[in-house]
């Protein structure tokens, strides 16, 4: 299992950054290789990805979510991964968004990508694109302010 942690400081308030991150269906606009995410209910998403010529589909469950603080998830089938995104208020209009992601590479290509740092660089680039995306908009595309505690999903 590979673990990557990346942070980016965005020039929007913590609520705007958090609200945008809860709009999973917008991820393809700033995440390379993510073709589609469909939120099927408050705690479940279906992902379609294309990375390095490999297309995958899998479902994920939101395991914890607290407004303006964190969103955590884990895959329930297919590609094995889990993670948490945390939001830290740095100033009135500045927020640190930190991604901690665990991925279990599948196959030789993904293992090589992990060992050579490709996966970490991809996550860093996605975080940088999230910064550009939310700062260019200045406001979120929507929000979900529900609370999901561990073990309640």
Rosetta blueprint (number, residue, H / E / L):
1 X L
2 X E
3 X E
4 X E
5 X E
6 X E
7 X E
8 X E
9 X E
10 X E
11 X L
12 X L
13 X L
14 X H
15 X H
16 X H
17 X H
18 X H
19 X H
20 X H
21 X H
22 X L
23 X L
24 X H
25 X H
26 X H
27 X H
28 X H
29 X H
30 X L
31 X L
32 X L
33 X L
34 X E
35 X E
36 X E
37 X E
38 X E
39 X E
40 X E
41 X E
42 X L
43 X L
44 X E
45 X E
46 X E
47 X E
48 X E
49 X E
50 X E
51 X E
52 X L
53 X L
54 X E
55 X E
56 X E
57 X E
58 X E
59 X E
60 X E
61 X E
62 X E
63 X E
64 X E
65 X E
66 X E
67 X L
68 X L
69 X L
70 X E
71 X E
72 X E
73 X E
74 X E
75 X E
76 X L
77 X L
78 X L
79 X L
80 X L
81 X E
82 X E
83 X E
84 X E
85 X E
86 X E
87 X E
88 X E
89 X E
90 X E
91 X E
92 X L
93 X L
94 X E
95 X E
96 X E
97 X E
98 X E
99 X E
100 X E
101 X E
102 X E
103 X E
104 X L
105 X L
106 X L
107 X H
108 X H
109 X H
110 X H
111 X H
112 X H
113 X H
114 X H
115 X H
116 X L
117 X L
118 X H
119 X H
120 X H
121 X H
122 X H
123 X H
124 X H
125 X H
126 X H
127 X H
128 X H
129 X H
130 X H
131 X H
132 X H
133 X H
134 X H
135 X H
136 X H
137 X H
138 X L
139 X L
140 X L
141 X L
142 X L
143 X L
144 X L
145 X L
146 X L
147 X L
148 X E
149 X L
150 X L
151 X L
152 X L
153 X L
